[in-house]
Amino acid sequence: MEWFVVSPLVVVALFFVALAAAFIDSIAGGGGLLTVPALLAAGLSPAQALATNKLQSVGGSFSASLYFVRRGAVKLREQRLNIAMTFIGAIIGTLTIQHLRADVLRQILPLFIISIGLWFLLMPRLGEEDRERRLYGLPFALIGGGCVGFYDGFFGPGAGSFYALGFVTLCGYNLAKATAHAKVLNFTSNFSSLLFFILGGKLVWGTGLVMLIGAFCGARLGARLVLSRGQQLIRPMVVVVSVVMSAKLLWDGHGTAILAWFSGL
């Protein structure tokens, strides 16, 4: 077990990175775009970076979830089945990724994420107010909880956006309400995956706990804005984060080919 593998100054910097990332994540998802590269740049190995990032993500998603529950935006009793299916899905996804390669998913994921951004951009009234619900009970729990939970445990980027999209399109929730409920399921899948990272022994605990505190504070600030400004804040942030996330995933998978293409122009 390792507590710190970086200097105190770097740990302080990572605290503020986690704070900013959790603020963004609680509103539109995609906080890992900041934290994972920051951890890698700090000198952690890829395995350590992913494990430590999951620890701080749990802090951020728990903070936002707690705020939404206390404010009455989410009633946990009504979400028990969704939470259970999300937890199971994330466990299965985490176990599956240990035996399969995620290369194919990595290639097609940018298309899905940019589609979410375009959907919210081109449909300005989507999620503006509550609409008729399409799925109830177990069917929604399996799709909106279990399937997205599986994805979060298997791969992860953009899971918060997928949860929110499920609540908007399948449950008919307005965007602020969907974001609040999405964060509860996001915490569930984060926590489920974290258990396996702990068993793997790759967590850098000291750095992760400092980032967790930063994430807790940042997520609380973001959660307050979700309930106070809702629609006018969430929609543009979802679009921007979707574009940035897609661009990063494309660069990670095809950066060399993209540079070669531009050099040939």
Beta strands, then each sheet from edge to edge (+ up, - down):
end
